[in-house]
Amino acid sequence: MTTAPVTAPAIVPNFDDEDPDRKLAIICSKGNLDMAYPGLILGNAALGEGIETHFFFTFWGFDMIMKSRMNDLTFSPVANTAMHLPIRDVKLPQALAPAPGISRMTTKMMKKQMDDLGVPTVPDFLEQIVAAGGHLWACQLSADMNKLDASDFRDDIEGIITAADFIEMTNGAQLLFI
């Protein structure tokens, strides 16, 4: 005789727009140009809707908030099989992606496209997010591994905290890992 497994009903958070306690937690783990913008755009949209928004920067995501790197984020088409050039939507052959100068060229093209659309640079976007009430946090473990302290980061980072601290402060939040 077989019995059906007993499963608990799924816990689905309530993301009703009328919920004043609604939170969004975005973990930014990558610092290349094309991976920086999705979290910033989604976080900015959440803030525009009045949602409490927290960003947790870890590993390569530190490039977005480090004073020494935040103005020089790049885009690399290497292993990006979906890479299209804006000229007639031509796909960049993967054999050319690692060639000298390709990353510099594609970074310049992406920055121009963003500028043409009026999208702020990553540092300016983060400044706007903080001005709108967003919270920026750096990962303690990643900072320790890289021998970094608060002086290495943007001045508007609220603190260097553990992953457990971040999970606790964003309890019940919708979570995005980018």
GUDREN-34995 format. One record per atom (N, C-alpha, C, CB): x, y, z; residue number from 1. Coordinates in pm, whole numbers, plus 50000, padded with zeros to 5 digits. Glycine has a CB too. Layout:
<atoms>
{atom {X Y Z} NUM} ...
</atoms>
This chain:
<atoms>
{atom {50085 49883 50000} 1} {atom {50000 50000 50000} 1} {atom {50090 50124 50000} 1} {atom {49903 49999 50123} 1} {atom {50066 50209 49905} 2} {atom {50142 50334 49901} 2} {atom {50053 50448 49945} 2} {atom {50198 50361 49758} 2} {atom {50115 50540 50012} 3} {atom {50040 50658 50054} 3} {atom {50103 50780 49992} 3} {atom {50037 50670 50210} 3} {atom {50021 50874 49964} 4} {atom {50070 50999 49907} 4} {atom {50148 51076 50012} 4} {atom {49953 51085 49852} 4} {atom {50259 51136 49972} 5} {atom {50335 51214 50070} 5} {atom {50253 51333 50119} 5} {atom {50468 51263 50008} 5} {atom {50271 51363 50244} 6} {atom {50203 51477 50304} 6} {atom {50290 51600 50282} 6} {atom {50173 51453 50456} 6} {atom {50233 51698 50220} 7} {atom {50310 51821 50197} 7} {atom {50235 51938 50259} 7} {atom {50334 51846 50045} 7} {atom {50313 52027 50312} 8} {atom {50254 52148 50370} 8} {atom {50217 52243 50257} 8} {atom {50352 52217 50471} 8} {atom {50114 52322 50277} 9} {atom {50080 52418 50172} 9} {atom {50194 52518 50155} 9} {atom {49946 52490 50205} 9} {atom {50214 52563 50033} 10} {atom {50320 52660 50004} 10} {atom {50292 52791 50077} 10} {atom {50331 52684 49851} 10} {atom {50398 52849 50128} 11} {atom {50385 52980 50192} 11} {atom {50414 53084 50085} 11} {atom {50483 52996 50315} 11} {atom {50315 53159 50050} 12} {atom {50329 53261 49946} 12} {atom {50315 53397 50012} 12} {atom {50224 53242 49832} 12} {atom {50423 53479 50006} 13} {atom {50414 53611 50069} 13} {atom {50308 53697 50001} 13} {atom {50550 53682 50066} 13} {atom {50250 53786 50075} 14} {atom {50152 53878 50021} 14} {atom {50223 54003 49971} 14} {atom {50045 53914 50127} 14} {atom {50222 54025 49840} 15} {atom {50288 54142 49782} 15} {atom {50183 54243 49734} 15} {atom {50381 54100 49666} 15} {atom {50078 54252 49809} 16} {atom {49972 54348 49779} 16} {atom {50030 54489 49782} 16} {atom {49855 54334 49878} 16} {atom {49997 54570 49682} 17} {atom {50048 54707 49675} 17} {atom {50008 54790 49795} 17} {atom {49999 54774 49549} 17} {atom {49906 54750 49866} 18} {atom {49861 54828 49981} 18} {atom {49935 54791 50109} 18} {atom {49712 54808 50001} 18} {atom {50025 54694 50102} 19} {atom {50099 54648 50219} 19} {atom {50209 54748 50254} 19} {atom {50158 54508 50195} 19} {atom {50196 54822 50363} 20} {atom {50297 54923 50398} 20} {atom {50428 54860 50445} 20} {atom {50244 55014 50507} 20} {atom {50427 54731 50475} 21} {atom {50547 54664 50522} 21} {atom {50619 54587 50411} 21} {atom {50512 54568 50635} 21} {atom {50578 54608 50287} 22} {atom {50638 54537 50174} 22} {atom {50785 54575 50161} 22} {atom {50562 54568 50043} 22} {atom {50870 54473 50139} 23} {atom {51014 54493 50126} 23} {atom {51067 54420 50003} 23} {atom {51087 54446 50253} 23} {atom {51173 54476 49948} 24} {atom {51246 54410 49840} 24} {atom {51393 54404 49881} 24} {atom {51228 54486 49703} 24} {atom {51452 54287 49872} 25} {atom {51594 54268 49903} 25} {atom {51663 54220 49775} 25} {atom {51615 54165 50021} 25} {atom {51764 54293 49733} 26} {atom {51836 54261 49610} 26} {atom {51980 54229 49646} 26} {atom {51828 54379 49506} 26} {atom {52023 54108 49610} 27} {atom {52161 54069 49633} 27} {atom {52235 54089 49501} 27} {atom {52172 53919 49683} 27} {atom {52332 54180 49503} 28} {atom {52411 54212 49383} 28} {atom {52545 54139 49393} 28} {atom {52433 54368 49369} 28} {atom {52560 54032 49314} 29} {atom {52679 53948 49322} 29} {atom {52774 53967 49204} 29} {atom {52639 53804 49331} 29} {atom {52734 54049 49109} 30} {atom {52817 54069 48990} 30} {atom {52835 54218 48964} 30} {atom {52754 53999 48867} 30} {atom {52955 54256 48924} 31} {atom {52984 54397 48906} 31} {atom {53013 54438 48764} 31} {atom {53098 54434 48989} 31} {atom {52989 54349 48667} 32} {atom {53009 54393 48530} 32} {atom {52889 54479 48489} 32} {atom {53027 54272 48433} 32} {atom {52911 54563 48391} 33} {atom {52814 54666 48356} 33} {atom {52675 54610 48326} 33} {atom {52864 54743 48236} 33} {atom {52668 54502 48250} 34} {atom {52537 54447 48213} 34} {atom {52465 54381 48329} 34} {atom {52553 54348 48101} 34} {atom {52537 54342 48434} 35} {atom {52472 54281 48550} 35} {atom {52444 54381 48661} 35} {atom {52559 54169 48603} 35} {atom {52501 54500 48651} 36} {atom {52476 54603 48752} 36} {atom {52338 54665 48734} 36} {atom {52584 54712 48746} 36} {atom {52301 54691 48610} 37} {atom {52177 54764 48585} 37} {atom {52047 54693 48622} 37} {atom {52172 54799 48444} 37} {atom {52032 54563 48601} 38} {atom {51903 54502 48636} 38} {atom {51861 54525 48781} 38} {atom {51908 54354 48610} 38} {atom {51952 54506 48876} 39} {atom {51919 54528 49017} 39} {atom {51887 54674 49045} 39} {atom {52033 54483 49105} 39} {atom {51965 54764 48985} 40} {atom {51941 54907 49007} 40} {atom {51807 54950 48951} 40} {atom {52052 54990 48943} 40} {atom {51774 54902 48834} 41} {atom {51646 54939 48771} 41} {atom {51529 54884 48852} 41} {atom {51640 54887 48624} 41} {atom {51538 54758 48894} 42} {atom {51429 54699 48972} 42} {atom {51417 54764 49109} 42} {atom {51452 54548 48988} 42} {atom {51530 54792 49173} 43} {atom {51526 54859 49303} 43} {atom {51470 54999 49294} 43} {atom {51665 54864 49362} 43} {atom {51508 55071 49190} 44} {atom {51456 55206 49170} 44} {atom {51304 55203 49146} 44} {atom {51527 55274 49051} 44} {atom {51259 55105 49068} 45} {atom {51115 55091 49043} 45} {atom {51041 55061 49174} 45} {atom {51088 54979 48940} 45} {atom {51098 54975 49257} 46} {atom {51036 54942 49386} 46} {atom {51026 55066 49474} 46} {atom {51116 54831 49459} 46} {atom {51134 55143 49480} 47} {atom {51131 55266 49560} 47} {atom {51024 55362 49509} 47} {atom {51268 55335 49559} 47} {atom {51007 55367 49378} 48} {atom {50903 55451 49319} 48} {atom {50763 55408 49358} 48} {atom {50916 55451 49169} 48} {atom {50749 55281 49394} 49} {atom {50620 55228 49438} 49} {atom {50606 55233 49590} 49} {atom {50603 55083 49389} 49} {atom {50704 55292 49657} 50} {atom {50698 55305 49802} 50} {atom {50740 55179 49878} 50} {atom {50561 55342 49843} 50} {atom {50814 55091 49812} 51} {atom {50855 54965 49874} 51} {atom {50992 54983 49940} 51} {atom {50859 54850 49769} 51} {atom {51004 54941 50065} 52} {atom {51132 54945 50134} 52} {atom {51229 54856 50058} 52} {atom {51117 54899 50284} 52} {atom {51345 54911 50021} 53} {atom {51438 54840 49933} 53} {atom {51578 54837 49991} 53} {atom {51440 54906 49794} 53} {atom {51635 54715 49995} 54} {atom {51770 54694 50047} 54} {atom {51855 54625 49941} 54} {atom {51766 54609 50178} 54} {atom {51978 54672 49924} 55} {atom {52075 54610 49834} 55} {atom {52188 54551 49919} 55} {atom {52131 54714 49730} 55} {atom {52227 54429 49888} 56} {atom {52337 54361 49957} 56} {atom {52442 54327 49851} 56} {atom {52287 54230 50033} 56} {atom {52557 54391 49860} 57} {atom {52663 54373 49762} 57} {atom {52762 54270 49813} 57} {atom {52733 54508 49731} 57} {atom {52792 54171 49730} 58} {atom {52881 54063 49770} 58} {atom {52968 54021 49653} 58} {atom {52801 53942 49823} 58} {atom {53082 53964 49682} 59} {atom {53179 53917 49583} 59} {atom {53201 54022 49474} 59} {atom {53132 53786 49521} 59} {atom {53179 53988 49347} 60} {atom {53208 54082 49238} 60} {atom {53112 54199 49236} 60} {atom {53205 54010 49105} 60} {atom {53002 54189 49306} 61} {atom {52910 54302 49318} 61} {atom {52976 54421 49388} 61} {atom {52785 54260 49394} 61} {atom {53085 54394 49462} 62} {atom {53159 54502 49527} 62} {atom {53208 54606 49426} 62} {atom {53278 54446 49604} 62} {atom {53232 54563 49301} 63} {atom {53279 54659 49201} 63} {atom {53182 54777 49187} 63} {atom {53296 54590 49065} 63} {atom {53055 54755 49211} 64} {atom {52954 54860 49200} 64} {atom {52968 54966 49310} 64} {atom {52815 54800 49205} 64} {atom {53025 54928 49424} 65} {atom {53028 55020 49538} 65} {atom {53168 55057 49585} 65} {atom {52953 54959 49652} 65} {atom {53271 54999 49523} 66} {atom {53408 55034 49562} 66} {atom {53450 55164 49495} 66} {atom {53505 54920 49524} 66} {atom {53501 55253 49575} 67} {atom {53545 55383 49522} 67} {atom {53644 55365 49407} 67} {atom {53609 55467 49634} 67} {atom {53731 55267 49416} 68} {atom {53835 55247 49315} 68} {atom {53785 55183 49185} 68} {atom {53943 55163 49372} 68} {atom {53665 55125 49186} 69} {atom {53617 55052 49067} 69} {atom {53484 55098 49011} 69} {atom {53607 54908 49101} 69} {atom {53402 55166 49091} 70} {atom {53264 55191 49051} 70} {atom {53249 55277 48926} 70} {atom {53191 55257 49163} 70} {atom {53350 55354 48890} 71} {atom {53342 55437 48770} 71} {atom {53397 55368 48646} 71} {atom {53415 55566 48792} 71} {atom {53446 55246 48661} 72} {atom {53510 55176 48550} 72} {atom {53451 55038 48523} 72} {atom {53658 55163 48577} 72} {atom {53322 55021 48546} 73} {atom {53261 54891 48517} 73} {atom {53264 54866 48367} 73} {atom {53115 54885 48571} 73} {atom {53286 54740 48331} 74} {atom {53296 54706 48189} 74} {atom {53196 54597 48153} 74} {atom {53438 54660 48155} 74} {atom {53183 54578 48024} 75} {atom {53099 54471 47970} 75} {atom {53189 54380 47888} 75} {atom {52981 54528 47884} 75} {atom {53177 54251 47909} 76} {atom {53254 54155 47831} 76} {atom {53159 54064 47756} 76} {atom {53349 54074 47921} 76} {atom {53174 54056 47625} 77} {atom {53089 53965 47547} 77} {atom {53136 53820 47550} 77} {atom {53082 54012 47404} 77} {atom {53248 53792 47617} 78} {atom {53300 53656 47622} 78} {atom {53196 53565 47688} 78} {atom {53435 53650 47700} 78} {atom {53164 53457 47622} 79} {atom {53066 53356 47666} 79} {atom {52923 53410 47672} 79} {atom {53105 53305 47803} 79} {atom {52899 53527 47617} 80} {atom {52764 53582 47610} 80} {atom {52710 53551 47471} 80} {atom {52763 53737 47639} 80} {atom {52647 53437 47457} 81} {atom {52600 53391 47326} 81} {atom {52485 53475 47272} 81} {atom {52557 53247 47334} 81} {atom {52427 53558 47355} 82} {atom {52317 53643 47310} 82} {atom {52365 53783 47271} 82} {atom {52212 53653 47419} 82} {atom {52496 53804 47268} 83} {atom {52551 53937 47241} 83} {atom {52519 53981 47098} 83} {atom {52703 53938 47265} 83} {atom {52446 54091 47088} 84} {atom {52414 54150 46959} 84} {atom {52479 54286 46951} 84} {atom {52260 54160 46938} 84} {atom {52532 54319 46838} 85} {atom {52583 54453 46815} 85} {atom {52466 54541 46774} 85} {atom {52697 54454 46707} 85} {atom {52465 54667 46814} 86} {atom {52350 54752 46780} 86} {atom {52341 54787 46632} 86} {atom {52356 54878 46859} 86} {atom {52443 54748 46554} 87} {atom {52442 54777 46411} 87} {atom {52367 54665 46341} 87} {atom {52588 54791 46354} 87} {atom {52246 54690 46298} 88} {atom {52162 54593 46228} 88} {atom {52143 54463 46306} 88} {atom {52222 54563 46094} 88} {atom {52153 54471 46438} 89} {atom {52128 54355 46524} 89} {atom {52215 54235 46484} 89} {atom {51980 54316 46519} 89} {atom {52340 54261 46452} 90} {atom {52433 54157 46412} 90} {atom {52484 54086 46538} 90} {atom {52552 54216 46329} 90} {atom {52483 53952 46535} 91} {atom {52538 53876 46648} 91} {atom {52690 53879 46639} 91} {atom {52485 53728 46648} 91} {atom {52754 53900 46753} 92} {atom {52900 53898 46760} 92} {atom {52946 53753 46762} 92} {atom {52951 53977 46884} 92} {atom {53023 53710 46664} 93} {atom {53071 53571 46666} 93} {atom {53155 53547 46792} 93} {atom {53155 53539 46540} 93} {atom {53129 53437 46861} 94} {atom {53199 53408 46986} 94} {atom {53350 53398 46967} 94} {atom {53148 53279 47045} 94} {atom {53395 53362 46849} 95} {atom {53539 53354 46825} 95} {atom {53606 53491 46836} 95} {atom {53567 53293 46688} 95} {atom {53529 53598 46811} 96} {atom {53585 53733 46819} 96} {atom {53577 53793 46959} 96} {atom {53513 53823 46722} 96} {atom {53491 53740 47043} 97} {atom {53465 53801 47175} 97} {atom {53592 53823 47258} 97} {atom {53370 53714 47252} 97} {atom {53686 53728 47263} 98} {atom {53805 53752 47346} 98} {atom {53914 53834 47277} 98} {atom {53863 53621 47389} 98} {atom {53893 53875 47155} 99} {atom {53995 53951 47081} 99} {atom {54025 54084 47150} 99} {atom {53948 53976 46935} 99} {atom {54150 54128 47139} 100} {atom {54187 54256 47201} 100} {atom {54097 54370 47153} 100} {atom {54334 54289 47172} 100} {atom {54052 54450 47246} 101} {atom {53971 54568 47215} 101} {atom {53821 54545 47208} 101} {atom {54016 54623 47087} 101} {atom {53777 54420 47199} 102} {atom {53633 54392 47186} 102} {atom {53559 54434 47312} 102} {atom {53609 54242 47157} 102} {atom {53611 54400 47430} 103} {atom {53545 54438 47555} 103} {atom {53538 54591 47567} 103} {atom {53619 54378 47676} 103} {atom {53646 54658 47534} 104} {atom {53647 54805 47539} 104} {atom {53541 54863 47444} 104} {atom {53787 54860 47503} 104} {atom {53534 54805 47323} 105} {atom {53437 54853 47224} 105} {atom {53293 54828 47271} 105} {atom {53461 54783 47088} 105} {atom {53264 54708 47321} 106} {atom {53127 54678 47362} 106} {atom {53089 54756 47487} 106} {atom {53111 54527 47387} 106} {atom {53185 54782 47576} 107} {atom {53157 54864 47694} 107} {atom {53121 55006 47650} 107} {atom {53280 54867 47790} 107} {atom {53197 55060 47559} 108} {atom {53170 55196 47508} 108} {atom {53033 55202 47442} 108} {atom {53280 55239 47408} 108} {atom {53000 55099 47364} 109} {atom {52870 55095 47297} 109} {atom {52756 55089 47399} 109} {atom {52862 54976 47201} 109} {atom {52771 55005 47501} 110} {atom {52665 54991 47601} 110} {atom {52648 55121 47679} 110} {atom {52696 54875 47696} 110} {atom {52759 55183 47718} 111} {atom {52750 55310 47792} 111} {atom {52683 55418 47707} 111} {atom {52891 55357 47835} 111} {atom {52713 55421 47578} 112} {atom {52649 55519 47490} 112} {atom {52499 55493 47479} 112} {atom {52714 55516 47349} 112} {atom {52461 55367 47465} 113} {atom {52319 55334 47459} 113} {atom {52247 55378 47586} 113} {atom {52300 55183 47436} 113} {atom {52307 55352 47700} 114} {atom {52245 55391 47827} 114} {atom {52236 55543 47836} 114} {atom {52325 55334 47947} 114} {atom {52342 55611 47798} 115} {atom {52343 55757 47801} 115} {atom {52237 55813 47706} 115} {atom {52483 55810 47764} 115} {atom {52226 55757 47586} 116} {atom {52125 55802 47489} 116} {atom {51984 55788 47544} 116} {atom {52138 55723 47358} 116} {atom {51963 55689 47630} 117} {atom {51831 55666 47691} 117} {atom {51811 55746 47819} 117} {atom {51812 55519 47719} 117} {atom {51915 55818 47861} 118} {atom {51905 55898 47983} 118} {atom {51919 55816 48111} 118} {atom {51773 55970 47985} 118} {atom {51976 55697 48100} 119} {atom {51997 55613 48217} 119} {atom {52124 55660 48286} 119} {atom {52006 55460 48177} 119} {atom {52118 55686 48415} 120} {atom {52237 55735 48486} 120} {atom {52348 55630 48493} 120} {atom {52200 55778 48626} 120} {atom {52469 55677 48515} 121} {atom {52580 55584 48539} 121} {atom {52551 55508 48667} 121} {atom {52717 55660 48548} 121} {atom {52622 55399 48690} 122} {atom {52599 55318 48810} 122} {atom {52618 55401 48938} 122} {atom {52695 55198 48812} 122} {atom {52729 55479 48952} 123} {atom {52741 55560 49075} 123} {atom {52628 55662 49092} 123} {atom {52874 55632 49075} 123} {atom {52588 55725 48982} 124} {atom {52478 55823 48991} 124} {atom {52346 55754 49024} 124} {atom {52465 55901 48859} 124} {atom {52325 55635 48967} 125} {atom {52203 55559 48994} 125} {atom {52196 55523 49142} 125} {atom {52198 55431 48907} 125} {atom {52308 55477 49198} 126} {atom {52311 55443 49341} 126} {atom {52285 55566 49427} 126} {atom {52445 55381 49379} 126} {atom {52337 55680 49387} 127} {atom {52312 55804 49460} 127} {atom {52163 55838 49460} 127} {atom {52393 55920 49400} 127} {atom {52099 55822 49345} 128} {atom {51954 55847 49335} 128} {atom {51875 55749 49420} 128} {atom {51908 55838 49190} 128} {atom {51918 55624 49421} 129} {atom {51850 55521 49500} 129} {atom {51857 55555 49649} 129} {atom {51912 55382 49474} 129} {atom {51973 55596 49696} 130} {atom {51989 55633 49836} 130} {atom {51903 55756 49867} 130} {atom {52138 55661 49870} 130} {atom {51902 55854 49776} 131} {atom {51821 55975 49796} 131} {atom {51672 55942 49804} 131} {atom {51847 56076 49682} 131} {atom {51632 55833 49737} 132} {atom {51491 55790 49738} 132} {atom {51459 55701 49857} 132} {atom {51458 55717 49609} 132} {atom {51558 55674 49943} 133} {atom {51532 55593 50062} 133} {atom {51584 55451 50056} 133} {atom {51388 55588 50087} 133} {atom {51657 55415 49950} 134} {atom {51713 55281 49939} 134} {atom {51829 55261 50036} 134} {atom {51759 55254 49798} 134} {atom {51852 55137 50074} 135} {atom {51956 55103 50171} 135} {atom {52063 55018 50104} 135} {atom {51896 55027 50293} 135} {atom {52190 55055 50123} 136} {atom {52302 54984 50063} 136} {atom {52385 54918 50172} 136} {atom {52389 55080 49977} 136} {atom {52412 54789 50157} 137} {atom {52488 54712 50255} 137} {atom {52598 54634 50186} 137} {atom {52395 54616 50333} 137} {atom {52712 54621 50250} 138} {atom {52823 54541 50199} 138} {atom {52833 54412 50281} 138} {atom {52957 54620 50203} 138} {atom {52872 54304 50216} 139} {atom {52885 54173 50279} 139} {atom {53014 54164 50361} 139} {atom {52881 54061 50173} 139} {atom {53001 54127 50487} 140} {atom {53117 54116 50577} 140} {atom {53217 54011 50528} 140} {atom {53070 54080 50717} 140} {atom {53168 53893 50490} 141} {atom {53259 53787 50448} 141} {atom {53338 53829 50324} 141} {atom {53181 53659 50419} 141} {atom {53270 53887 50226} 142} {atom {53339 53932 50105} 142} {atom {53440 54041 50137} 142} {atom {53238 53983 50001} 142} {atom {53404 54131 50227} 143} {atom {53497 54237 50267} 143} {atom {53619 54177 50336} 143} {atom {53428 54339 50361} 143} {atom {53597 54082 50427} 144} {atom {53709 54017 50496} 144} {atom {53799 53942 50398} 144} {atom {53656 53920 50604} 144} {atom {53738 53870 50305} 145} {atom {53817 53794 50207} 145} {atom {53906 53885 50122} 145} {atom {53724 53714 50116} 145} {atom {53856 54004 50093} 146} {atom {53928 54098 50008} 146} {atom {54006 54202 50087} 146} {atom {53831 54167 49915} 146} {atom {54006 54187 50221} 147} {atom {54076 54280 50310} 147} {atom {54033 54425 50286} 147} {atom {54229 54267 50291} 147} {atom {53901 54444 50284} 148} {atom {53842 54575 50262} 148} {atom {53773 54623 50389} 148} {atom {53742 54571 50144} 148} {atom {53763 54755 50403} 149} {atom {53686 54813 50514} 149} {atom {53600 54927 50460} 149} {atom {53781 54863 50629} 149} {atom {53530 54993 50548} 150} {atom {53435 55096 50507} 150} {atom {53498 55205 50421} 150} {atom {53372 55159 50629} 150} {atom {53624 55234 50442} 151} {atom {53690 55340 50364} 151} {atom {53704 55304 50216} 151} {atom {53826 55370 50422} 151} {atom {53692 55177 50181} 152} {atom {53703 55133 50042} 152} {atom {53573 55151 49964} 152} {atom {53745 54988 50037} 152} {atom {53463 55173 50036} 153} {atom {53331 55178 49973} 153} {atom {53275 55319 49965} 153} {atom {53235 55090 50048} 153} {atom {53172 55332 49885} 154} {atom {53098 55458 49878} 154} {atom {53063 55503 50019} 154} {atom {52970 55443 49791} 154} {atom {53054 55632 50036} 155} {atom {53023 55686 50169} 155} {atom {52880 55659 50213} 155} {atom {53048 55835 50170} 155} {atom {52791 55627 50118} 156} {atom {52651 55605 50155} 156} {atom {52617 55458 50183} 156} {atom {52562 55656 50044} 156} {atom {52717 55372 50190} 157} {atom {52694 55234 50235} 157} {atom {52661 55244 50385} 157} {atom {52820 55140 50209} 157} {atom {52550 55183 50425} 158} {atom {52506 55194 50564} 158} {atom {52587 55107 50660} 158} {atom {52361 55158 50575} 158} {atom {52652 55005 50607} 159} {atom {52732 54921 50693} 159} {atom {52783 54799 50621} 159} {atom {52652 54880 50812} 159} {atom {52879 54734 50685} 160} {atom {52931 54605 50638} 160} {atom {52872 54503 50735} 160} {atom {53091 54601 50634} 160} {atom {52785 54417 50683} 161} {atom {52707 54327 50769} 161} {atom {52719 54183 50721} 161} {atom {52560 54369 50773} 161} {atom {52685 54092 50809} 162} {atom {52687 53950 50772} 162} {atom {52563 53915 50690} 162} {atom {52695 53860 50899} 162} {atom {52572 53804 50621} 163} {atom {52456 53756 50545} 163} {atom {52339 53731 50639} 163} {atom {52491 53627 50467} 163} {atom {52367 53678 50757} 164} {atom {52260 53653 50855} 164} {atom {52192 53783 50897} 164} {atom {52317 53580 50978} 164} {atom {52272 53889 50917} 165} {atom {52214 54020 50951} 165} {atom {52121 54068 50840} 165} {atom {52325 54123 50976} 165} {atom {52166 54050 50715} 166} {atom {52086 54095 50601} 166} {atom {51955 54016 50593} 166} {atom {52165 54079 50470} 166} {atom {51963 53885 50612} 167} {atom {51843 53800 50609} 167} {atom {51746 53843 50719} 167} {atom {51880 53650 50625} 167} {atom {51799 53870 50836} 168} {atom {51716 53911 50950} 168} {atom {51647 54046 50921} 168} {atom {51801 53921 51078} 168} {atom {51723 54144 50873} 169} {atom {51664 54277 50852} 169} {atom {51567 54281 50735} 169} {atom {51772 54378 50829} 169} {atom {51576 54183 50645} 170} {atom {51486 54181 50530} 170} {atom {51383 54070 50544} 170} {atom {51564 54163 50400} 170} {atom {51357 54026 50665} 171} {atom {51261 53919 50691} 171} {atom {51128 53948 50620} 171} {atom {51238 53903 50843} 171} {atom {51082 53853 50543} 172} {atom {50955 53866 50472} 172} {atom {50967 53940 50339} 172} {atom {50856 53938 50559} 172} {atom {51087 53980 50301} 173} {atom {51105 54055 50177} 173} {atom {51099 53964 50055} 173} {atom {51237 54130 50179} 173} {atom {51062 54023 49946} 174} {atom {51078 53957 49817} 174} {atom {51229 53963 49788} 174} {atom {50991 54027 49701} 174} {atom {51289 53852 49748} 175} {atom {51434 53845 49733} 175} {atom {51472 53821 49587} 175} {atom {51493 53734 49822} 175} {atom {51567 53903 49540} 176} {atom {51622 53886 49405} 176} {atom {51772 53866 49416} 176} {atom {51588 54010 49313} 176} {atom {51824 53765 49349} 177} {atom {51968 53739 49345} 177} {atom {52016 53764 49204} 177} {atom {52001 53593 49391} 177} {atom {52103 53863 49192} 178} {atom {52152 53901 49058} 178} {atom {52303 53890 49057} 178} {atom {52107 54046 49019} 178} 
</atoms>
